[in-house]
Amino acid sequence: MRFVPIAALALAVISVTGCTRWSMNHHLNNAYSAYDRGNCEQVTLELSKVERASRARSYVWPEVSMLRGLCLERQKLFVDAGQTYQFIIASYPQSEYAYRARARLETLQSLGHYPLRSPAAVRPTRF
């Protein structure tokens, strides 16, 4: 007879601890599906839900930013996409997504959609 309450308690613990991760993965999968369909408004909504569910899971943030940048490109918001890629490179320099962001920036620059940074813009101004 003791088995039923213990099993119920174990099930409750498992469902509570896995709920946030399941929710985050669910919304991330929905975001990728919406991206495949070309629905960037839905992608933005799903990524917002992922961010709310992933506050304690920072490993997913560069992936979310990358997908956001790809959607901005698809919407022809090239400067915003470039800035998103710059953010990924600056914030997560050792991640796979930093590598992919650099490649996207190079592509945007070669197509003339994102301005090249001149050496004068990078150097600090001396007074």
NORQUI-V243819 format. One record per residue. RES is the residue in three letters. SS is DSSP state (@ for helix, = for strand, . for the rest). PSI is psi in degrees with one decimal (* if undefined). Layout:
BEGIN
RES/SS/PSI  RES/SS/PSI
END
This chain:
BEGIN
MET/./-26.8  ARG/@/-19.3  PHE/@/-40.7  VAL/@/-49.9  PRO/@/-36.5  ILE/@/-43.1  ALA/@/-40.8  ALA/@/-41.4  LEU/@/-43.7  ALA/@/-42.5  LEU/@/-40.2  ALA/@/-42.8  VAL/@/-44.9  ILE/@/-42.4  SER/@/-34.1  VAL/@/-43.0  THR/@/-30.9  GLY/@/-8.0  CYS/@/-47.2  THR/@/-44.3  ARG/@/-41.2  TRP/@/-43.6  SER/@/-45.3  MET/@/-47.5  ASN/@/-39.2  HIS/@/-47.7  HIS/@/-34.8  LEU/@/-41.5  ASN/@/-40.7  ASN/@/-37.7  ALA/@/-44.1  TYR/@/-39.0  SER/@/-42.5  ALA/@/-36.9  TYR/@/-42.4  ASP/@/-32.4  ARG/@/-9.6  GLY/./16.9  ASN/./84.0  CYS/@/-23.5  GLU/@/-41.9  GLN/@/-36.6  VAL/@/-46.6  THR/@/-43.1  LEU/@/-46.8  GLU/@/-38.8  LEU/@/-34.2  SER/@/-40.1  LYS/@/-36.5  VAL/@/-44.6  GLU/@/-39.7  ARG/@/-34.8  ALA/@/-13.5  SER/./21.7  ARG/./-33.2  ALA/./-1.7  ARG/./78.6  SER/@/-15.4  TYR/@/-19.1  VAL/@/-14.2  TRP/@/-42.4  PRO/@/-34.0  GLU/@/-41.5  VAL/@/-43.9  SER/@/-38.8  MET/@/-45.4  LEU/@/-36.6  ARG/@/-43.4  GLY/@/-40.6  LEU/@/-38.5  CYS/@/-39.1  LEU/@/-39.9  GLU/@/-45.9  ARG/@/-31.4  GLN/./6.4  LYS/./28.2  LEU/./69.2  PHE/@/-38.2  VAL/@/-42.3  ASP/@/-41.0  ALA/@/-44.4  GLY/@/-41.6  GLN/@/-34.9  THR/@/-42.3  TYR/@/-39.3  GLN/@/-40.5  PHE/@/-44.7  ILE/@/-45.2  ILE/@/-41.9  ALA/@/-38.5  SER/@/-31.3  TYR/./60.4  PRO/./-24.2  GLN/./2.5  SER/./161.8  GLU/@/-34.0  TYR/@/-26.1  ALA/@/-41.2  TYR/@/-46.3  ARG/@/-36.7  ALA/@/-40.9  ARG/@/-42.1  ALA/@/-41.7  ARG/@/-40.5  LEU/@/-43.8  GLU/@/-41.1  THR/@/-46.1  LEU/@/-40.7  GLN/@/-40.4  SER/@/-28.2  LEU/./-5.0  GLY/./16.7  HIS/./-15.8  TYR/./126.9  PRO/./143.2  LEU/./144.2  ARG/./124.6  SER/./154.1  PRO/@/-31.1  ALA/@/-32.7  ALA/@/-23.6  VAL/@/-35.4  ARG/./140.4  PRO/./150.0  THR/./134.4  ARG/./137.4  PHE/./*
END
